[in-house]
C-alpha cells in the first residue's frame, strides 16, 4: 500500500515549493554568474594582452562544458539522485572560481573558469530543473517560471556587485569571492529531497535497487539515440545550435560595446541589470500567455525568436546610454520569452515520457552553437574593429534558427493529424464490429 501511494503522482505543492525555492537559488548561482562574465572580459584581456577572440574562449569553454555535461548530469542523477549531483556541481563550480583566482595563465582560465565551472554549472542546473518538473504537474509552468526567475533576479544584483568587487579587489579577488558564494549550491542541493517516483525501478527489493543503480544509465543512452530518429527533434536540435550561437554573444559583448561608446564603468554594468529585469518580465509574461493557449508553443516561439533577432540587428544603432537601455530592455524581454518556451516546447515534440532524455540531447548539441558563437563574434570584432559585428552575427543566427522551428511545428501538426485520423479509424472499426455482433 505504501508503495502504491508513493507512486500516486507528484505532490504539486507542499515540499515542492521548497524545491522551487532551492532551484531559484541554483539558477542564480549558476546561470546568473555566467551571464555576468562579460564584466571580467576587458580586465582579463588587458591583463594578458591578447585579442578579443582569444579572451572569448574562456566564456565559450564554460558554455560548451555546461551543455556537454548535461547528458552526464542526467545519467548521474538516475544512478544517484538530484541531491548528490547538485552538491557535486556546487563543489566543482566553486573550485573552478577559486583556482581561477590564482591567475597562473590564460590556458589556466580555460581549465578553471571554463571546464570546471562549466561542468559544475551543468551538474547543478540540470538536476534542479528536473526536480521542479517531477514535483509539479498542474502548476509546472508557474513553478518552472518562478525557479528560472532566480537567474534574472541574481543577474540584477550581481551586475553592480561584481563591478564593485572588481574595483575593490581586482578580477582575481572577485573570482575568489564568487567561488565562495557558489559553495551555497551545496546547501541548495541538500534541500532537494528526491521523490520515490523518480527512482525508475518497479521493485522495492534489493535486486530492484541494484538494477536502478546499474541499468538506467545504459538504457537511457540507447533511448537517447532512438529519439534522434524523430525528424522533429532533429530539426529542433538544429534550431538549438543556431539559437545558442546567437544567445551567448550579446551578454558577452554588450559591456565592451557600451564602454566603446565612452560610458563610465558603472553605466555598462547597469545595462546588464536592466537587461536582467526585462528578462524576468519576459519569462513571467510569456509563461502566462503560453498558459492561455492562444497560440501553439512552437508558433509563439517562432515569433519571439524572430523578433529577438531583429532587435539584435538594430541594437548597434544605439549611440548613447538611453538608446542602449531601450534595446537592452527589448532584448532582455524577448530573451526571457524564448527561455520560457524553448524547454517546455520539447514536450510537444517527444511527449512527457521522452522529455528528460530529449532535454539531455538538446543541451548536448546546443553546446556546438554556444562553443562557436562567442569566438566567431570575437574574430569578427578583431577583423572589423567594431563591436557591432558581434550583434549582427547574433541576430542573423537567431533569425535563421526560427526557420527550423517553423518546420518542426508543421511536422508536429502533421503527426497529430495522422494520429487523430488513425484513432478515428480504429474507433469506427470497433463500432462496426460491435454492430455486426
C-alpha positions as CSV (number, residue, x, y, z in Angstrom):
1,X,0.0,0.0,0.0
2,X,2.9,2.4,0.8
3,X,4.5,1.6,-2.5
4,X,1.2,2.4,-4.3
5,X,0.7,5.7,-2.5
6,X,4.3,6.8,-3.1
7,X,3.7,6.4,-6.9
8,X,0.3,8.2,-6.9
9,X,1.8,11.2,-8.5
10,X,3.8,14.4,-7.8
11,X,2.6,16.4,-4.8
12,X,2.0,19.6,-6.9
13,X,2.8,21.7,-3.9
14,X,3.8,21.2,-0.3
15,X,7.5,20.5,-0.1
16,X,7.6,21.1,-3.8
17,X,7.7,24.8,-3.1
18,X,10.9,24.3,-1.1
19,X,12.3,22.6,-4.1
20,X,11.3,25.6,-6.3
21,X,13.0,28.0,-3.8
22,X,16.1,25.9,-3.9
23,X,16.1,25.8,-7.7
24,X,15.6,29.6,-7.7
25,X,19.0,30.0,-5.9
26,X,20.6,27.3,-8.1
27,X,19.7,29.3,-11.2
28,X,21.0,32.5,-9.6
29,X,24.4,31.0,-8.5
30,X,25.0,29.3,-11.9
31,X,23.4,31.0,-14.9
32,X,23.4,34.5,-13.4
33,X,27.1,34.2,-12.7
34,X,27.7,33.0,-16.3
35,X,25.6,35.9,-17.7
36,X,27.9,38.4,-15.9
37,X,31.2,37.0,-17.2
38,X,31.2,40.0,-19.6
39,X,32.2,42.3,-16.7
40,X,35.5,40.5,-16.4
41,X,36.2,40.5,-20.2
42,X,38.1,43.7,-20.6
43,X,40.2,43.2,-17.4
44,X,41.3,39.7,-18.4
45,X,42.0,40.8,-22.0
46,X,44.1,43.8,-20.8
47,X,45.9,41.7,-18.1
48,X,47.1,39.0,-20.6
49,X,47.4,41.4,-23.6
50,X,45.5,39.1,-26.0
51,X,43.0,39.7,-28.8
52,X,39.2,39.7,-28.2
53,X,38.8,36.3,-29.9
54,X,41.4,34.7,-27.6
55,X,39.7,36.0,-24.4
56,X,36.2,35.0,-25.5
57,X,37.3,31.3,-25.5
58,X,37.1,31.4,-21.7
59,X,33.3,32.1,-21.8
60,X,32.9,29.8,-24.8
61,X,34.5,26.9,-23.0
62,X,32.3,27.5,-20.0
63,X,29.2,27.5,-22.2
64,X,30.3,24.4,-24.1
65,X,31.0,22.4,-20.9
66,X,27.7,23.5,-19.4
67,X,25.9,21.8,-22.3
68,X,28.3,18.9,-22.8
69,X,27.9,18.0,-19.2
70,X,24.1,17.7,-19.5
71,X,23.8,14.1,-20.5
72,X,26.3,13.0,-17.9
73,X,24.4,15.0,-15.3
74,X,21.2,13.2,-16.3
75,X,22.9,9.7,-16.1
76,X,24.4,10.5,-12.6
77,X,21.0,11.8,-11.4
78,X,19.4,8.4,-12.3
79,X,22.2,6.5,-10.8
80,X,22.4,8.5,-7.6
81,X,20.0,11.4,-7.0
82,X,19.4,15.1,-7.9
83,X,20.7,16.0,-4.4
84,X,24.0,14.3,-4.8
85,X,24.7,15.7,-8.3
86,X,23.8,19.3,-7.3
87,X,26.2,19.1,-4.3
88,X,29.0,17.8,-6.6
89,X,28.2,20.5,-9.1
90,X,28.5,23.2,-6.4
91,X,31.9,21.9,-5.3
92,X,33.1,21.8,-9.0
93,X,31.8,25.3,-9.7
94,X,33.3,26.8,-6.6
95,X,36.6,25.0,-7.2
96,X,36.8,26.4,-10.7
97,X,36.5,30.0,-9.5
98,X,38.8,29.6,-6.5
99,X,41.5,28.0,-8.7
100,X,41.0,30.7,-11.4
101,X,41.8,33.4,-8.9
102,X,45.4,32.1,-8.7
103,X,46.0,33.8,-12.1
104,X,48.5,31.3,-13.4
105,X,47.9,31.8,-17.1
106,X,45.2,32.3,-19.8
107,X,45.1,28.5,-20.5
108,X,44.6,28.0,-16.8
109,X,41.4,30.1,-17.0
110,X,40.2,27.8,-19.8
111,X,40.6,24.9,-17.5
112,X,39.2,26.5,-14.3
113,X,36.6,29.1,-15.4
114,X,35.9,27.1,-18.5
115,X,35.9,23.4,-17.8
116,X,35.4,23.1,-14.1
117,X,32.9,26.0,-13.8
118,X,31.0,24.8,-16.9
119,X,30.7,21.2,-15.6
120,X,29.8,22.5,-12.2
121,X,27.0,24.7,-13.6
122,X,25.7,21.8,-15.6
123,X,25.6,19.4,-12.6
124,X,23.7,21.9,-10.6
125,X,21.4,23.3,-13.3
126,X,20.1,20.1,-14.9
127,X,19.0,18.2,-11.7
128,X,17.4,21.4,-10.4
129,X,15.2,21.7,-13.5
130,X,14.5,18.0,-13.3
131,X,13.3,18.2,-9.7
132,X,10.9,21.1,-10.4
133,X,9.4,19.1,-13.3
134,X,8.9,16.0,-11.3
135,X,7.4,17.7,-8.2
136,X,4.7,19.5,-10.3
137,X,2.1,18.8,-13.0
138,X,-0.8,21.2,-12.8
139,X,1.5,24.1,-11.6
140,X,4.5,23.1,-13.6
141,X,4.6,26.2,-15.9
142,X,4.3,28.5,-12.9
143,X,6.8,26.6,-10.8
144,X,9.3,26.5,-13.6
145,X,8.8,30.2,-14.3
146,X,9.5,31.1,-10.6
147,X,12.5,28.9,-10.4
148,X,14.0,30.2,-13.6
149,X,13.5,33.8,-12.4
150,X,16.4,33.2,-10.0
151,X,18.7,33.7,-13.0
152,X,17.2,37.2,-13.6
153,X,16.9,38.4,-10.0
154,X,20.5,37.4,-9.3
155,X,21.7,39.0,-12.5
156,X,20.2,42.3,-11.4
157,X,22.1,42.1,-8.1
158,X,25.3,40.6,-9.5
159,X,26.0,43.2,-12.2
160,X,26.7,46.2,-9.8
161,X,28.1,43.8,-7.1
162,X,30.6,42.2,-9.4
163,X,31.6,45.6,-10.8
164,X,32.3,46.8,-7.2
165,X,34.2,43.6,-6.4
166,X,36.4,44.1,-9.5
167,X,37.2,47.7,-8.5
168,X,37.8,46.8,-4.8
169,X,39.7,43.5,-5.1
170,X,40.6,43.2,-8.8
171,X,39.3,40.4,-11.1
172,X,41.3,37.8,-9.3
173,X,39.9,38.6,-5.8
174,X,36.5,38.9,-7.3
175,X,36.6,35.3,-8.6
176,X,37.7,34.1,-5.2
177,X,34.7,35.7,-3.5
178,X,32.3,34.4,-6.2
179,X,33.7,30.9,-5.7
180,X,32.8,31.2,-2.0
181,X,29.3,32.3,-2.9
182,X,28.9,29.3,-5.2
183,X,29.5,26.9,-2.3
184,X,25.9,27.7,-1.3
185,X,24.9,25.4,-4.2
186,X,25.7,22.6,-1.8
187,X,23.1,23.9,0.6
188,X,20.6,24.1,-2.2
189,X,21.4,20.5,-3.2
190,X,20.8,19.3,0.4
191,X,17.3,20.7,0.3
192,X,16.4,18.7,-2.9
193,X,14.6,15.7,-1.4
194,X,14.2,13.0,-4.1
195,X,10.7,11.6,-4.9
196,X,10.4,7.9,-4.8
197,X,8.5,8.0,-8.1
198,X,11.7,9.2,-9.8
199,X,13.7,6.1,-9.0
200,X,12.7,4.3,-12.1
201,X,12.6,0.8,-10.6
202,X,9.3,-1.1,-10.2
203,X,10.6,-3.2,-7.4
204,X,11.4,-2.1,-3.9
205,X,13.5,-5.2,-3.3
206,X,17.3,-5.2,-3.0
207,X,17.6,-6.6,-6.5
208,X,15.3,-3.9,-7.9
209,X,17.5,-1.2,-6.3
210,X,20.6,-2.8,-7.8
211,X,19.0,-2.6,-11.2
212,X,18.1,1.0,-10.6
213,X,21.8,1.8,-9.9
214,X,23.2,-0.1,-12.8
215,X,20.8,-0.4,-15.7
216,X,19.2,3.1,-16.2
217,X,22.3,4.9,-17.5
218,X,22.8,2.3,-20.3
219,X,19.1,2.2,-21.0
220,X,18.9,5.9,-21.1
221,X,21.8,6.1,-23.6
222,X,20.1,3.9,-26.1
223,X,16.8,5.7,-25.6
224,X,18.5,9.0,-26.4
225,X,19.9,7.6,-29.6
226,X,16.5,6.3,-30.7
227,X,15.0,9.8,-30.1
228,X,17.3,11.1,-32.8
229,X,15.3,9.2,-35.4
230,X,12.4,11.7,-34.9
231,X,12.8,14.3,-37.7
232,X,11.0,16.9,-35.4
233,X,13.6,16.5,-32.7
234,X,16.5,16.6,-35.2
235,X,15.2,19.9,-36.6
236,X,14.7,21.2,-33.2
237,X,18.3,20.4,-32.3
238,X,19.4,22.4,-35.4
239,X,17.3,25.3,-34.0
240,X,19.1,24.9,-30.7
241,X,22.6,25.0,-32.4
242,X,21.8,28.2,-34.3
243,X,19.9,29.8,-31.4
244,X,22.8,29.1,-29.0
245,X,25.3,30.7,-31.3
246,X,23.2,33.9,-31.1
247,X,22.1,33.6,-27.5
248,X,25.5,33.9,-25.8
249,X,27.0,36.7,-27.8
250,X,25.1,39.7,-26.6
251,X,25.7,39.3,-22.8
252,X,29.5,39.0,-23.5
253,X,29.8,42.0,-25.8
254,X,27.2,44.4,-24.6
255,X,29.5,45.8,-21.8
256,X,32.5,46.3,-24.1
257,X,30.2,47.8,-26.8
258,X,28.8,50.3,-24.2
259,X,32.3,51.1,-23.0
260,X,33.4,51.8,-26.6
261,X,30.8,54.5,-26.7
262,X,32.6,56.3,-23.9
263,X,30.3,55.4,-20.9
264,X,31.7,55.3,-17.4
265,X,32.3,52.0,-15.7
266,X,29.0,51.7,-13.8
267,X,26.8,52.6,-16.7
268,X,27.5,49.4,-18.7
269,X,27.0,47.3,-15.6
270,X,23.6,49.0,-15.1
271,X,22.6,48.0,-18.6
272,X,23.1,44.3,-17.6
273,X,20.8,44.9,-14.6
274,X,18.1,46.5,-16.9
275,X,18.5,43.5,-19.3
276,X,18.0,41.1,-16.4
277,X,14.9,42.9,-15.2
278,X,13.4,42.8,-18.7
279,X,14.4,39.1,-18.9
280,X,12.4,38.5,-15.7
281,X,9.3,40.2,-17.1
282,X,9.6,38.3,-20.3
283,X,9.6,34.9,-18.6
284,X,6.6,35.7,-16.5
285,X,4.5,37.4,-19.2
286,X,5.3,34.7,-21.8
287,X,4.6,31.9,-19.4
288,X,1.2,33.5,-18.7
289,X,0.5,33.9,-22.4
290,X,1.5,30.3,-23.1
291,X,-0.9,29.1,-20.4
292,X,-3.7,30.9,-22.1
293,X,-3.2,28.6,-25.1
294,X,-3.9,31.4,-27.6
295,X,-1.1,30.1,-29.8
296,X,0.8,26.8,-30.0
297,X,4.0,26.9,-28.1
298,X,6.1,26.4,-31.3
299,X,4.2,29.2,-33.0
300,X,4.8,31.6,-30.1
301,X,8.5,30.5,-30.0
302,X,8.9,31.3,-33.7
303,X,7.5,34.8,-33.2
304,X,9.7,35.7,-30.2
305,X,12.9,34.2,-31.7
306,X,12.4,36.2,-34.9
307,X,11.7,39.4,-33.1
308,X,14.8,38.8,-30.9
309,X,17.0,38.5,-34.0
310,X,15.6,41.7,-35.4
311,X,16.2,43.6,-32.1
312,X,19.9,42.5,-32.1
313,X,20.4,43.6,-35.7
314,X,19.1,47.0,-34.7
315,X,21.0,47.3,-31.4
316,X,24.2,48.7,-32.9
317,X,22.2,51.8,-34.0
318,X,22.2,53.0,-30.4
319,X,24.9,55.6,-29.7
320,X,24.0,56.7,-26.1
321,X,23.1,55.2,-22.8
322,X,19.3,55.6,-23.1
323,X,19.2,54.1,-26.6
324,X,21.2,51.2,-25.2
325,X,18.7,50.8,-22.3
326,X,15.8,50.6,-24.8
327,X,17.4,48.0,-27.0
328,X,18.7,46.1,-24.0
329,X,15.2,46.0,-22.5
330,X,13.7,44.7,-25.7
331,X,16.4,42.1,-26.0
332,X,16.0,41.0,-22.3
333,X,12.2,40.8,-22.6
334,X,12.3,38.7,-25.8
335,X,15.2,36.5,-24.4
336,X,13.0,35.8,-21.4
337,X,10.2,34.8,-23.6
338,X,12.4,32.4,-25.5
339,X,13.7,30.8,-22.3
340,X,10.1,30.4,-21.0
341,X,9.2,28.4,-24.1
342,X,12.2,26.6,-25.7
343,X,12.5,23.9,-23.0
344,X,8.8,23.2,-22.4
345,X,8.2,23.0,-26.2
346,X,10.3,19.8,-26.1
347,X,7.2,18.1,-24.6
348,X,5.2,18.9,-27.7
349,X,7.8,17.1,-29.8
350,X,8.6,13.9,-27.8
351,X,5.8,13.9,-25.2
352,X,6.5,14.0,-21.5
353,X,7.8,10.4,-21.4
354,X,10.8,11.3,-23.5
355,X,11.3,14.8,-22.1
356,X,14.3,14.1,-19.7
357,X,16.3,12.3,-22.4
358,X,15.4,14.8,-25.1
359,X,16.5,17.6,-22.9
360,X,19.9,16.0,-22.4
361,X,20.3,15.7,-26.2
362,X,19.0,19.2,-26.7
363,X,21.6,20.6,-24.3
364,X,24.4,18.4,-25.7
365,X,24.1,19.6,-29.3
366,X,23.3,23.1,-28.2
367,X,26.9,23.3,-27.0
368,X,28.1,23.4,-30.6
369,X,26.5,26.8,-31.1
370,X,27.5,28.0,-27.6
371,X,31.1,27.0,-28.3
372,X,31.4,28.5,-31.7
373,X,29.3,31.7,-31.3
374,X,31.4,33.9,-29.0
375,X,34.8,33.2,-30.6
376,X,33.3,33.8,-34.1
377,X,31.9,37.1,-32.9
378,X,35.2,37.9,-31.3
379,X,37.0,37.2,-34.5
380,X,34.6,39.5,-36.4
381,X,35.2,42.2,-33.8
382,X,39.0,41.9,-34.3
383,X,38.7,42.0,-38.1
384,X,36.3,44.9,-38.2
385,X,37.5,46.7,-35.1
386,X,33.7,47.2,-34.4
387,X,31.6,45.5,-31.7
388,X,28.5,46.0,-33.9
389,X,29.7,42.9,-36.0
390,X,29.0,40.7,-33.0
391,X,25.4,41.8,-32.7
392,X,24.9,41.4,-36.5
393,X,26.1,37.8,-36.3
394,X,23.9,37.1,-33.3
395,X,20.8,38.5,-35.0
396,X,21.3,36.5,-38.2
397,X,21.8,33.3,-36.2
398,X,18.6,33.7,-34.3
399,X,16.5,34.6,-37.4
400,X,17.9,31.5,-39.1
401,X,17.0,29.3,-36.1
402,X,13.4,30.4,-36.4
403,X,13.1,28.7,-39.8
404,X,13.8,25.3,-38.1
405,X,11.0,26.0,-35.5
406,X,8.5,26.6,-38.3
407,X,9.5,23.2,-39.9
408,X,9.2,21.5,-36.5
409,X,5.7,22.9,-35.9
410,X,4.5,21.7,-39.3
411,X,5.8,18.2,-38.7
412,X,4.3,18.0,-35.2
413,X,0.9,19.2,-36.5
414,X,1.0,16.7,-39.4
415,X,1.9,13.9,-36.9
416,X,-1.0,14.8,-34.6
417,X,-3.4,14.9,-37.6
418,X,-2.3,11.4,-38.7
419,X,-2.6,10.1,-35.1
420,X,-6.1,11.6,-34.8
421,X,-7.1,10.1,-38.2
422,X,-5.8,6.6,-37.2
423,X,-7.6,6.9,-33.8
424,X,-10.9,7.7,-35.5
425,X,-10.4,4.8,-38.0
426,X,-9.9,2.4,-35.1
427,X,-12.9,3.7,-33.3
428,X,-15.1,3.4,-36.4
429,X,-13.9,-0.2,-37.0
430,X,-14.6,-1.1,-33.4
431,X,-18.1,0.4,-33.6
432,X,-18.9,-1.5,-36.8
433,X,-17.6,-4.8,-35.3
434,X,-19.8,-4.3,-32.3
435,X,-22.8,-3.5,-34.5
436,X,-22.3,-6.8,-36.5
437,X,-22.2,-8.8,-33.3
